[in-house]
Structures are given as C-alpha cells and as structure tokens.
Amino acid sequence: MAGGKETPRQKMIGMMYLVLTALLALNVSKEIINAFVKLNDKLEDSNHIVDAKSAEALAKFEALMAVPQTKASTKPWKERADKIHQLSFDAQMYLINETNDLLKEVDGPDVKFLRDSSEKVNGKPWKYLSSLMEVQGKDKYDEGTRMFVGGDPVRPNERGQKLRTTLEKLRDEICTTMASYSEGKRTYKFDANAAKGFDPKDKKTFAKLDAAVKDCNPLDQQKIKQIYRTLSYPLMIKEYGEEQSWQAGMFDHAPSVASCAMFTTLRGDVKTAEAIALDHLTTKLDQPLIKINKIEPMAFARTGYLNVGDSMSLKIKIAAYDSTDVPLIRYDEGSGEKEIKGDIPIQASSAGEKEIKGTIGIKQKGELVWKPWSFRYEVGQPMGVISAEDLKVLYAGIDNTIAASASGYPQSKCQLTAPGCSINKSKDMYLVKPPLTMIGKKIMLAVSADGKQLGKNEFQVRPLPSPLVYFGNITALQSLAKKQEILQACGLGKLTAKYDPSIPLTKVTFAITSFDIEVSIKGNTLKKSATGPGLTGEQMNLLKQIGPGGSFVIKAIRCRASSGQEVKVGSIACTVQ
C-alpha cells in the first residue's frame, strides 16, 4: 500500500525492478550508439565507391598524357583535375584531423586513431581512422559541443566557424577551377561573390546561384550548380521549434560516434563534389572540334562517269557530321555567289565535265568557321543508284527504307532485288526486311530496269541495337542517384526503353515485359519482381525505404521491340546519395 511500511521482501522486489529498468535503458542506449558505428561504416563504404570513380577519371587523364597526339590538348584539363584532386585531399585531411582531435578529447590524448595509408598525393600519405568500435567513450556528448559549438548554439565558436568556411572555400575553388577557361574567342568564369548568401534550404536565395553561373559555359552550368549545392549547407536550422546554427544541429549534445559519422558524411560530400568535377572534366577530353552524331563511310573520285576502257582513282573516307544541324553553304556555278542551307540544286543542262566551288560554315566549339570546298561532276548517260535512307546497314526483323532508282527511267519501270529478304514498295521507296537468320551476313541489293541491271551495292545485316532503359531520369549510365530522383521515378511508376538520338531508328518502339528490383537496406538484400513495365506496390515501397548509402539494382529486364523480337538491355545499379 502507498504510504505503508514495506516488508524486506517488498523492498528487495522494488530494488530489483529499478535495477532491471536501468539495465533495459542501458541496452537500448548501447544499441543506438552501435547503430551510429554501423552507419559510419556504411558511409565509409560509399565513400570508397566514389573514390574509385575519381581514380578512374584521373587514370584517363594520365593515359591521354602518355599519347603524344593528345598530350597538348589534355594538359590544361589535367592541370585542373590535379588541382581539384589536391583541394579535395587537403579538405579531407582537415576533416580527418578534426575527427581525430575529437576522439582524443573523448578517449584521451595518448589514444591513437589516426593511421597512414600506403596511397599518397603529392608525397603526402592518405590518412584514415580506426574503426569507431574501438572508441571507449562512444556515448560522450560534451566534447563535440565544446569543440565545435561552444556555449551559444546560435553563434558557434571559432573552430565551428572554421569548419563551415573551409568547406565553403573548397566549394568556391572547385567551381572556379572548373568554370574559368577560354575557348576560341569566348572566356568563361564563375562569380563566387554573386553566390554569397546562397542557402540550400531557402528558395529565395536560389537566384544567387543562377547569377554566379551566368558567365559559365552553358555546357558546364548544371554540373557547377550540382557541386555548389553538394558543398552548401543551411545557415540556420530548427531544432524543437528553435533556430540554431548548422554546427549546433550536427554536434550539440550528439554522442561522439554520431559526431564522427557527421564528419564522415562531410568527407563524402567532398569526395562526391570531386568525382562530379573530374568526371565532367573528362568530357572536355572527348569533346570534338565539331559536334558529331553520325559517322558514315564515303567514296570520292574525280568524276562519277566513266566510258568503257577509262580508269579512275577512288578514295574511301569516313564522314563524321551533325545530322541535326544543317550548315550554311555559299557556292558559285559561274553566275555569282549564292547562299543556301541544305542541299544545292544542280541542273544538268548540258553534257560534259562540270565544277562547282564554294565555302561551308562549320561550327567549331560554338564559332562559325568558313571552309572551302569544290566538287567536280560529269553529265552523261543514265546510271543506277542505290542508297540506304536510314543507315548503311540493314537491321534484321524490321522494314529498312531503301531508295533505289535508275537515272533515265521512271520509278514504275525500276525493280529492286534483295536475295532472302521480303520487299514491299511504298510510293517511291522500298521496305526491305531481312529475317533474323541473316544476322551477320551480307546482302547484295541490285536495281534494274527493262531487264538490265543498272546498279548494285552490298549491305551488312545486323541485329537491332540495344535501347537504353529509363527509370524516371535514372539510367544505366549513372552509378549514383539522389533520393528525390528515386521518388520522382516512383511517381511515374514504370520503366521505359528507347533509343537515344544518335540511333535514328525512330520507327522502332519498345515495351518492357518483366523485371526484378533488388534493394540493399542496412545490409539486407530484398528482391521483388514485376510483369510488364509498371512497378508493383511492393517494389515502390522497397525503393522508398532506401536511405543514403543504400543501393538498388533493376535487373533481369526483358524488353520486346515493336517488330516482336526480344532485345538485350543493360541493368540499372545505383547507390543512393
């Protein structure tokens, strides 16, 4: 009874209850603390993946520097890549040393957590920390507050302020190094001062970042913005309804292992920014003098007309061009210069050898440059011509559009033959469909009129190219995805497959018939299957559960073309940022 005198037995039971309650509380606390250790290990694993991507980019620079033909063009971009790598290294070493100082405050100055790696950058070894499982004071929380916050959570102490300014300085230097260069007559730059006051949590400040990149190369702007956002942190955050500094939000009364995990996250941000920058710089190495989306073999000769017994020298070249950009052409047939876009109309008014000269406007890295050209031709007797409207190949299982004509004969008298293929005529074109059994073989197409063979050409039969699978905006070409991208893709609720613009098979469409989604969450791997292109509710629920450091794979994707044939497609595998 309350207020009554307890017997010795009752006192003993009460004491045991208190002890049991305390032990349960200690166990819960221990589990939570150990969860921070596991989280930190997972973050370190993700950081290693990002390191590998950066190493791959740096290796590409080294390989091209070793080739005499590409050394000069690679050098300015390699210098930028090396500088960014060094900036990233210095920032990571700073963060690791800060983590080490925190652990010394927790477990004492004689405890050694910092280790040297065999890998070096400019003669300096990479540093790494021992496992947080070795920390004795995992649950201590005063040290992080004292070192990086101080007594006022709104106004952090000097060391906490330095943490922020160090990351902001790194951010500005990486963006400036990426953006500042000249190309032809144009000079690009990043205005770090214009972005001052940018807050990733305040939409009113987003215009500042737009202003900072307005003088950057349009091809660089999105990547620079991505890096800037990656290394930008809110000025103030709310905790329990009260505003406090970003530093207080991370370290104020946080267990020591949680504070260490925060530092690991910051190192991950630095590594991610470096990987984005280096990967984008490699695109400068692949950037051609002119934009190219189509490559074709072409044959050139002094004349296209021969009499019996004549001979000629035939040159075979590879033509690379941009099929989406029709160039401006100036030409003169002897009656004054004309300007036109597209094909030049030539009227064969008389027989004999002819020549036409002019210039063509070519965009070289965005600037129009005029190049001279000339063409000689001969007007003579009829000849047969065969050309492929889509490509210089025939794709098995689909209708390939072929133009076949014989000069001097109407289309009604022309006939195209393609052994082993089905042929249908559509207006003035032929639809040639090779069967799947002819993949890898060559077909000789011939055009004839009035029983005479007037032209022939050999074509290679190939299978349909593999399309690219899209999960929202996520494709197999990327290894990292943001949680927001995943949620947006789940909102669409399905997979799609299509060709990119470099493959001009616009008549071919694809349907996803089945696929599996495999998700890795906290070390557990779960898999769900779907029939058709749509995600099941179970699959979407799995994807929505993935947090930073988690990963997912969309595999075993079956895809069917509109022609009915099944095509191979690649898997999508991403780690969540």
C-alpha positions as CSV (number, residue, x, y, z in Angstrom):
1,M,0.0,0.0,0.0
2,A,1.2,3.6,-0.7
3,G,2.5,5.2,2.4
4,G,2.6,2.0,4.3
5,K,5.6,0.3,5.7
6,E,7.3,-2.1,3.2
7,T,8.5,-5.5,4.2
8,P,12.1,-6.5,3.5
9,R,10.7,-8.7,0.7
10,Q,8.9,-5.8,-0.9
11,K,12.0,-3.6,-0.7
12,M,14.0,-6.2,-2.4
13,I,11.4,-6.6,-5.2
14,G,11.4,-2.8,-5.7
15,M,15.1,-2.6,-5.8
16,M,15.3,-5.4,-8.4
17,Y,12.7,-3.6,-10.5
18,L,14.8,-0.4,-10.5
19,V,17.9,-2.3,-11.5
20,L,16.1,-4.1,-14.3
21,T,14.7,-0.8,-15.6
22,A,18.2,0.7,-15.6
23,L,19.6,-2.3,-17.4
24,L,17.0,-2.1,-20.1
25,A,17.7,1.6,-20.6
26,L,21.4,0.9,-20.9
27,N,20.8,-1.8,-23.5
28,V,18.7,0.5,-25.6
29,S,21.3,3.2,-25.4
30,K,24.0,0.7,-26.4
31,E,22.1,-0.4,-29.4
32,I,21.6,3.2,-30.5
33,I,25.2,4.0,-30.1
34,N,26.3,0.9,-32.0
35,A,23.9,1.9,-34.8
36,F,25.9,5.1,-35.3
37,V,29.1,2.9,-35.7
38,K,27.4,0.8,-38.3
39,L,26.1,3.9,-40.1
40,N,29.6,5.3,-40.2
41,D,31.0,2.1,-41.6
42,K,28.3,2.2,-44.3
43,L,29.2,5.8,-45.2
44,E,32.9,4.8,-45.4
45,D,31.9,2.0,-47.9
46,S,30.0,4.5,-50.0
47,N,33.0,6.9,-49.9
48,H,35.2,4.2,-51.3
49,I,32.9,3.7,-54.3
50,V,33.1,7.5,-55.0
51,D,36.9,7.3,-54.7
52,A,37.0,4.6,-57.4
53,K,35.1,6.9,-59.8
54,S,37.5,9.7,-59.2
55,A,40.5,7.4,-59.7
56,E,39.0,6.2,-63.0
57,A,38.8,9.8,-64.2
58,L,42.4,10.6,-63.1
59,A,43.6,7.5,-64.9
60,K,42.0,8.6,-68.1
61,F,44.0,11.9,-67.9
62,E,47.2,10.0,-67.3
63,A,46.6,7.7,-70.2
64,L,45.9,10.5,-72.7
65,M,49.0,12.4,-71.4
66,A,51.1,9.4,-72.4
67,V,50.0,9.7,-76.0
68,P,51.9,12.3,-78.0
69,Q,48.9,13.2,-80.2
70,T,46.6,14.0,-77.2
71,K,49.2,15.3,-74.7
72,A,48.9,19.0,-75.6
73,S,45.1,19.1,-75.7
74,T,44.9,17.1,-72.4
75,K,47.4,19.1,-70.4
76,P,45.2,22.1,-69.4
77,W,42.3,19.9,-68.3
78,K,44.7,17.6,-66.4
79,E,46.1,20.6,-64.6
80,R,42.6,21.5,-63.5
81,A,41.9,17.9,-62.5
82,D,45.1,17.7,-60.4
83,K,44.3,20.9,-58.7
84,I,40.8,19.8,-57.8
85,H,42.1,16.4,-56.5
86,Q,44.7,18.3,-54.3
87,L,42.0,20.6,-53.0
88,S,39.8,17.6,-52.1
89,F,42.7,15.8,-50.5
90,D,43.6,18.8,-48.3
91,A,39.9,19.2,-47.2
92,Q,39.6,15.5,-46.4
93,M,42.8,15.6,-44.3
94,Y,41.4,18.6,-42.4
95,L,38.2,16.8,-41.7
96,I,40.0,13.6,-40.6
97,N,42.3,15.6,-38.3
98,E,39.3,17.3,-36.7
99,T,37.7,13.9,-36.2
100,N,40.9,12.6,-34.7
101,D,41.1,15.6,-32.3
102,L,37.5,14.9,-31.2
103,L,38.4,11.3,-30.4
104,K,41.4,12.4,-28.4
105,E,39.2,14.6,-26.4
106,V,36.9,11.6,-25.8
107,D,39.4,8.9,-25.0
108,G,42.4,10.8,-24.0
109,P,45.4,12.3,-25.9
110,D,47.5,9.1,-25.8
111,V,45.0,7.1,-27.8
112,K,45.9,6.8,-31.5
113,F,43.1,6.5,-34.0
114,L,44.9,8.1,-37.0
115,R,46.6,5.8,-39.5
116,D,48.8,6.3,-42.6
117,S,47.7,4.7,-45.9
118,S,50.1,3.4,-48.5
119,E,48.5,5.7,-51.0
120,K,50.0,9.2,-51.4
121,V,49.0,12.5,-53.0
122,N,52.0,14.8,-53.9
123,G,54.2,12.8,-51.5
124,K,51.7,13.1,-48.6
125,P,50.0,9.9,-47.4
126,W,46.3,9.5,-47.2
127,K,45.1,9.3,-43.6
128,Y,42.4,7.1,-42.2
129,L,40.8,6.4,-38.9
130,S,40.5,3.1,-37.0
131,S,37.0,1.7,-36.5
132,L,34.8,3.6,-34.2
133,M,34.1,0.4,-32.4
134,E,37.4,0.9,-30.7
135,V,36.2,4.2,-29.1
136,Q,35.7,3.8,-25.4
137,G,33.6,6.9,-24.9
138,K,31.1,6.3,-27.7
139,D,28.3,7.9,-25.8
140,K,30.1,11.0,-24.6
141,Y,28.5,14.2,-25.9
142,D,30.1,17.2,-24.2
143,E,33.3,17.1,-26.3
144,G,31.7,17.7,-29.7
145,T,29.6,20.5,-28.2
146,R,32.6,22.2,-26.6
147,M,34.9,21.9,-29.6
148,F,32.6,22.9,-32.4
149,V,29.6,24.8,-30.9
150,G,30.5,26.4,-27.6
151,G,28.1,28.0,-25.2
152,D,25.8,29.6,-27.8
153,P,24.1,27.3,-30.3
154,V,23.1,30.2,-32.5
155,R,26.7,31.6,-32.7
156,P,29.2,28.8,-32.9
157,N,32.7,29.2,-31.6
158,E,35.8,29.9,-33.8
159,R,36.5,26.2,-34.5
160,G,33.0,25.6,-35.6
161,Q,33.0,28.6,-37.9
162,K,36.3,27.4,-39.5
163,L,34.6,24.1,-40.3
164,R,32.0,25.9,-42.4
165,T,34.4,28.4,-44.0
166,T,36.8,25.6,-45.0
167,L,34.0,23.7,-46.9
168,E,32.7,26.9,-48.5
169,K,36.2,27.9,-49.6
170,L,36.7,24.4,-51.1
171,R,33.3,24.7,-52.9
172,D,34.2,28.1,-54.4
173,E,37.7,26.9,-55.5
174,I,36.4,23.8,-57.2
175,C,33.7,25.7,-59.1
176,T,36.1,28.4,-60.1
177,T,38.7,25.9,-61.3
178,M,36.1,24.1,-63.4
179,A,34.5,27.2,-64.9
180,S,37.3,29.5,-65.6
181,Y,38.8,29.0,-69.1
182,S,38.8,30.4,-72.7
183,E,37.5,28.6,-75.7
184,G,38.1,30.3,-79.1
185,K,37.1,34.0,-78.6
186,R,35.0,33.3,-75.5
187,T,36.1,33.5,-71.9
188,Y,34.1,31.7,-69.2
189,K,34.1,32.3,-65.5
190,F,32.3,31.5,-62.2
191,D,31.4,34.5,-60.0
192,A,31.7,33.2,-56.4
193,N,30.8,36.6,-55.0
194,A,27.4,36.6,-56.7
195,A,26.5,33.3,-54.9
196,K,27.3,34.6,-51.4
197,G,24.3,34.1,-49.1
198,F,23.1,31.1,-51.0
199,D,21.1,28.7,-48.7
200,P,20.0,25.3,-50.0
201,K,17.0,25.5,-47.7
202,D,15.9,29.0,-48.8
203,K,14.4,29.1,-52.3
204,K,14.6,32.9,-52.2
205,T,18.4,32.6,-52.5
206,F,18.5,30.3,-55.5
207,A,18.7,33.2,-57.9
208,K,22.1,34.0,-56.4
209,L,23.5,30.7,-57.8
210,D,21.9,31.4,-61.2
211,A,23.7,34.7,-61.2
212,A,27.0,33.1,-60.3
213,V,27.0,30.7,-63.3
214,K,25.6,33.1,-66.0
215,D,29.1,33.7,-67.4
216,C,29.9,30.0,-67.4
217,N,29.9,27.7,-70.4
218,P,26.2,26.6,-70.8
219,L,27.5,23.0,-71.0
220,D,29.1,23.4,-67.6
221,Q,26.4,25.2,-65.7
222,Q,24.4,22.3,-64.4
223,K,27.4,20.4,-63.1
224,I,28.8,23.5,-61.4
225,K,25.4,24.1,-59.7
226,Q,25.4,20.5,-58.6
227,I,28.8,20.8,-57.0
228,Y,27.9,24.1,-55.3
229,R,24.8,22.6,-53.8
230,T,26.7,19.5,-52.7
231,L,29.1,21.6,-50.6
232,S,26.5,24.1,-49.4
233,Y,24.8,23.8,-46.0
234,P,21.9,25.8,-44.4
235,L,22.9,28.8,-42.4
236,M,20.4,28.1,-39.7
237,I,18.2,25.0,-38.8
238,K,15.3,24.5,-36.5
239,E,15.5,22.1,-33.5
240,Y,12.4,21.7,-31.4
241,G,11.0,24.9,-32.8
242,E,14.0,27.0,-32.1
243,E,16.6,28.2,-34.6
244,Q,20.2,27.3,-34.1
245,S,23.4,27.2,-36.2
246,W,24.2,24.4,-38.6
247,Q,27.1,23.4,-36.4
248,A,24.9,23.1,-33.4
249,G,22.5,20.9,-35.4
250,M,25.3,18.5,-36.1
251,F,27.3,18.5,-32.8
252,D,25.3,20.0,-30.0
253,H,25.0,17.2,-27.3
254,A,25.5,14.5,-30.0
255,P,27.2,11.2,-29.0
256,S,30.9,11.2,-30.0
257,V,30.3,8.4,-32.6
258,A,27.4,10.4,-34.1
259,S,29.7,13.4,-34.4
260,C,32.3,11.2,-36.1
261,A,29.6,9.9,-38.6
262,M,28.8,13.6,-39.3
263,F,32.4,14.2,-40.3
264,T,32.4,11.1,-42.5
265,T,29.3,12.5,-44.2
266,L,31.1,15.7,-44.8
267,R,34.1,13.8,-46.3
268,G,31.6,12.0,-48.5
269,D,30.3,15.4,-49.7
270,V,33.8,16.4,-50.6
271,K,34.5,13.2,-52.4
272,T,31.2,13.5,-54.3
273,A,32.0,17.0,-55.4
274,E,35.5,15.9,-56.6
275,A,34.0,13.0,-58.5
276,I,31.4,15.1,-60.3
277,A,34.1,17.7,-61.2
278,L,36.6,15.2,-62.5
279,D,34.0,13.2,-64.4
280,H,32.8,16.4,-66.1
281,L,36.3,17.5,-67.0
282,T,36.8,14.2,-68.8
283,T,34.0,15.2,-71.2
284,K,36.3,18.0,-72.3
285,L,38.8,15.4,-73.5
286,D,36.1,13.7,-75.5
287,Q,34.7,17.0,-76.9
288,P,35.3,17.1,-80.6
289,L,36.2,20.2,-82.6
290,I,32.7,20.0,-84.1
291,K,29.6,18.3,-82.8
292,I,29.2,14.8,-84.3
293,N,26.2,12.4,-84.1
294,K,26.6,10.4,-87.3
295,I,29.5,8.6,-89.0
296,E,29.4,7.1,-92.4
297,P,31.8,5.7,-95.0
298,M,32.0,7.8,-98.2
299,A,33.7,7.3,-101.5
300,F,35.3,10.1,-103.5
301,A,36.5,10.3,-107.1
302,R,37.4,13.0,-109.6
303,T,34.4,12.1,-111.6
304,G,31.4,9.8,-111.3
305,Y,31.2,9.0,-115.0
306,L,33.4,6.6,-117.0
307,N,33.4,5.4,-120.5
308,V,34.4,1.8,-121.4
309,G,38.2,1.5,-121.1
310,D,38.6,4.5,-118.7
311,S,40.0,4.3,-115.2
312,M,39.8,6.4,-112.1
313,S,41.2,6.7,-108.6
314,L,38.6,6.1,-105.9
315,K,39.2,7.4,-102.3
316,I,37.3,5.9,-99.4
317,K,36.9,8.3,-96.4
318,I,34.9,8.4,-93.2
319,A,32.5,11.3,-92.9
320,A,31.5,12.5,-89.4
321,Y,28.9,15.1,-89.1
322,D,25.9,16.5,-87.1
323,S,22.7,15.4,-88.8
324,T,20.7,17.8,-86.6
325,D,22.5,21.0,-87.7
326,V,22.0,22.0,-91.4
327,P,25.1,24.0,-92.3
328,L,25.1,27.3,-94.3
329,I,26.7,26.9,-97.7
330,R,28.0,29.5,-100.2
331,Y,28.6,28.4,-103.8
332,D,29.2,29.7,-107.3
333,E,28.4,27.9,-110.5
334,G,29.9,30.8,-112.6
335,S,26.9,33.2,-112.4
336,G,27.7,34.8,-109.0
337,E,27.8,33.6,-105.3
338,K,24.7,32.2,-103.7
339,E,23.9,31.2,-100.1
340,I,21.7,28.3,-99.1
341,K,21.1,25.9,-96.2
342,G,20.9,22.2,-97.1
343,D,21.3,20.6,-100.5
344,I,22.5,22.6,-103.5
345,P,20.2,22.2,-106.5
346,I,22.2,21.4,-109.6
347,Q,20.6,21.4,-113.0
348,A,22.2,19.2,-115.7
349,S,21.5,21.5,-118.7
350,S,24.3,20.1,-120.9
351,A,26.6,17.1,-121.0
352,G,30.3,17.3,-120.1
353,E,32.6,17.8,-117.1
354,K,31.4,20.4,-114.6
355,E,32.9,22.0,-111.4
356,I,31.2,23.9,-108.6
357,K,33.1,25.7,-105.8
358,G,32.2,27.4,-102.5
359,T,32.6,27.5,-98.7
360,I,30.7,25.9,-95.9
361,G,30.0,27.3,-92.4
362,I,31.2,24.9,-89.8
363,K,30.6,25.4,-86.1
364,Q,33.8,24.7,-84.3
365,K,33.3,24.8,-80.5
366,G,30.4,27.2,-81.0
367,E,32.1,29.5,-83.5
368,L,31.2,29.6,-87.2
369,V,34.3,29.0,-89.4
370,W,34.2,29.0,-93.2
371,K,35.9,26.2,-95.0
372,P,36.5,26.0,-98.8
373,W,35.2,23.1,-100.9
374,S,34.9,22.1,-104.6
375,F,33.1,19.4,-106.5
376,R,33.6,18.1,-110.0
377,Y,31.0,16.1,-111.8
378,E,30.1,15.0,-115.3
379,V,26.8,14.9,-117.0
380,G,26.5,11.8,-119.2
381,Q,24.4,8.7,-119.8
382,P,22.0,7.0,-117.3
383,M,23.3,5.1,-114.4
384,G,21.8,3.1,-111.5
385,V,21.9,4.4,-107.9
386,I,21.2,2.6,-104.6
387,S,21.2,4.3,-101.2
388,A,20.0,3.4,-97.7
389,E,17.7,6.1,-96.3
390,D,18.3,5.1,-92.6
391,L,21.8,3.8,-92.3
392,K,24.5,1.9,-94.3
393,V,23.3,-1.3,-92.8
394,L,20.1,-3.4,-92.8
395,Y,18.6,-4.3,-89.4
396,A,17.1,-7.7,-89.2
397,G,13.3,-8.1,-88.4
398,I,12.3,-4.6,-89.3
399,D,11.5,-2.7,-92.5
400,N,14.5,-0.8,-93.7
401,T,13.7,2.1,-96.0
402,I,15.7,1.9,-99.3
403,A,15.7,4.4,-102.2
404,A,16.6,2.7,-105.4
405,S,16.4,4.4,-108.8
406,A,17.9,4.3,-112.3
407,S,18.6,7.6,-113.9
408,G,16.7,8.0,-117.1
409,Y,14.0,5.5,-116.1
410,P,10.7,6.2,-114.3
411,Q,10.1,4.5,-110.9
412,S,7.4,2.4,-112.4
413,K,10.0,0.5,-114.5
414,C,12.6,0.1,-111.7
415,Q,12.8,-3.0,-109.7
416,L,14.9,-3.7,-106.5
417,T,16.1,-7.2,-105.6
418,A,17.4,-8.4,-102.2
419,P,18.0,-12.1,-102.0
420,G,16.5,-13.7,-98.9
421,C,14.6,-10.6,-97.8
422,S,10.9,-9.6,-98.1
423,I,10.4,-6.4,-100.2
424,N,7.4,-4.1,-100.2
425,K,7.1,-0.8,-102.2
426,S,5.9,2.3,-100.5
427,K,5.4,5.2,-103.0
428,D,9.0,5.7,-104.4
429,M,10.7,3.8,-101.6
430,Y,11.4,0.1,-100.9
431,L,10.9,-1.5,-97.5
432,V,13.4,-4.3,-97.2
433,K,13.1,-6.7,-94.2
434,P,15.9,-9.3,-93.7
435,P,15.0,-12.3,-91.5
436,L,16.7,-12.8,-88.1
437,T,18.5,-15.8,-89.6
438,M,20.6,-13.5,-91.8
439,I,22.2,-11.5,-88.9
440,G,25.9,-11.2,-89.6
441,K,25.5,-11.9,-93.3
442,K,25.9,-9.6,-96.3
443,I,23.2,-8.9,-98.9
444,M,23.7,-7.6,-102.4
445,L,20.9,-5.2,-103.4
446,A,20.5,-4.6,-107.1
447,V,18.4,-2.2,-109.1
448,S,17.3,-3.0,-112.7
449,A,15.1,-1.5,-115.4
450,D,13.8,-3.0,-118.7
451,G,15.6,-6.3,-117.7
452,K,19.0,-4.6,-117.3
453,Q,20.9,-4.5,-114.0
454,L,22.0,-0.9,-113.6
455,G,23.4,-0.8,-110.1
456,K,24.2,-2.9,-107.1
457,N,25.5,-2.5,-103.6
458,E,26.4,-4.7,-100.6
459,F,24.8,-4.2,-97.2
460,Q,25.6,-5.8,-93.8
461,V,22.7,-7.3,-91.8
462,R,22.8,-6.5,-88.1
463,P,20.6,-7.1,-85.1
464,L,18.7,-4.2,-83.6
465,P,20.9,-2.1,-81.3
466,S,20.1,-2.3,-77.5
467,P,17.9,0.6,-76.3
468,L,18.6,2.5,-73.0
469,V,16.3,1.7,-70.1
470,Y,14.9,4.6,-68.1
471,F,13.6,4.6,-64.5
472,G,12.3,8.2,-64.5
473,N,15.5,10.1,-65.4
474,I,17.8,7.4,-64.0
475,T,19.6,5.2,-66.5
476,A,22.3,2.5,-66.5
477,L,24.9,5.3,-67.4
478,Q,24.9,6.5,-63.8
479,S,26.0,4.9,-60.5
480,L,24.7,7.4,-58.1
481,A,21.1,8.6,-57.6
482,K,19.5,11.1,-55.2
483,K,16.6,10.1,-53.1
484,Q,14.5,12.7,-54.8
485,E,15.2,11.2,-58.2
486,I,14.0,7.8,-56.9
487,L,10.8,9.3,-55.5
488,Q,10.1,11.1,-58.8
489,A,10.7,7.9,-60.7
490,C,8.3,6.0,-58.4
491,G,5.8,8.7,-59.1
492,L,5.9,7.8,-62.8
493,G,5.6,4.1,-61.7
494,K,7.1,2.4,-64.7
495,L,10.2,1.6,-66.8
496,T,10.6,2.7,-70.4
497,A,13.1,1.9,-73.1
498,K,14.1,3.9,-76.1
499,Y,17.0,4.8,-78.4
500,D,19.0,7.9,-77.8
501,P,19.1,10.5,-80.6
502,S,22.3,9.1,-82.0
503,I,20.4,6.0,-83.2
504,P,17.9,7.2,-85.9
505,L,15.6,4.2,-85.8
506,T,12.6,6.4,-84.9
507,K,10.0,3.9,-86.1
508,V,11.1,1.2,-83.6
509,T,9.5,1.3,-80.2
510,F,10.0,-1.0,-77.1
511,A,7.9,-2.5,-74.3
512,I,9.2,-3.8,-71.0
513,T,7.7,-7.2,-70.3
514,S,9.2,-8.0,-66.9
515,F,12.0,-7.0,-64.5
516,D,13.3,-7.5,-61.0
517,I,14.2,-4.9,-58.4
518,E,16.8,-5.7,-55.8
519,V,17.3,-3.3,-52.9
520,S,20.1,-3.3,-50.2
521,I,18.9,-1.7,-47.0
522,K,21.1,-1.8,-43.8
523,G,23.0,-4.9,-45.1
524,N,19.8,-6.7,-46.0
525,T,19.0,-7.6,-49.7
526,L,15.4,-7.8,-50.8
527,K,14.1,-8.6,-54.3
528,K,10.7,-8.1,-55.9
529,S,9.6,-9.0,-59.4
530,A,7.2,-7.4,-61.8
531,T,5.4,-8.3,-65.0
532,G,5.0,-5.5,-67.6
533,P,6.6,-2.1,-67.4
534,G,4.8,-0.9,-64.3
535,L,6.3,-1.1,-60.7
536,T,4.4,-3.1,-58.2
537,G,3.4,-1.6,-54.9
538,E,5.9,-3.8,-53.1
539,Q,8.7,-2.6,-55.4
540,M,7.8,1.1,-54.8
541,N,7.7,0.5,-51.1
542,L,11.2,-1.0,-51.1
543,L,12.6,1.8,-53.1
544,K,11.1,4.5,-50.9
545,Q,12.8,2.8,-47.9
546,I,16.3,3.3,-49.2
547,G,18.3,5.9,-47.4
548,P,21.7,7.5,-48.1
549,G,24.3,4.8,-48.6
550,G,21.7,2.2,-49.7
551,S,21.6,0.8,-53.2
552,F,19.2,-0.7,-55.7
553,V,19.5,-2.8,-58.9
554,I,16.9,-3.1,-61.6
555,K,17.9,-6.3,-63.5
556,A,16.6,-9.3,-65.4
557,I,14.9,-6.7,-67.7
558,R,13.1,-8.3,-70.6
559,C,12.4,-5.9,-73.5
560,R,10.4,-6.5,-76.7
561,A,10.7,-4.4,-79.8
562,S,7.7,-3.3,-81.9
563,S,8.8,-5.8,-84.5
564,G,8.2,-8.6,-82.0
565,Q,11.8,-9.6,-81.4
566,E,13.3,-9.6,-77.9
567,V,16.4,-7.4,-77.4
568,K,19.0,-7.3,-74.7
569,V,19.2,-4.3,-72.3
570,G,21.5,-3.4,-69.5
571,S,20.7,-3.2,-65.8
572,I,20.4,-0.1,-63.7
573,A,22.5,-0.1,-60.5
574,C,22.8,2.9,-58.2
575,T,23.9,3.9,-54.8
576,V,21.7,6.5,-53.1
577,Q,23.3,9.8,-52.1
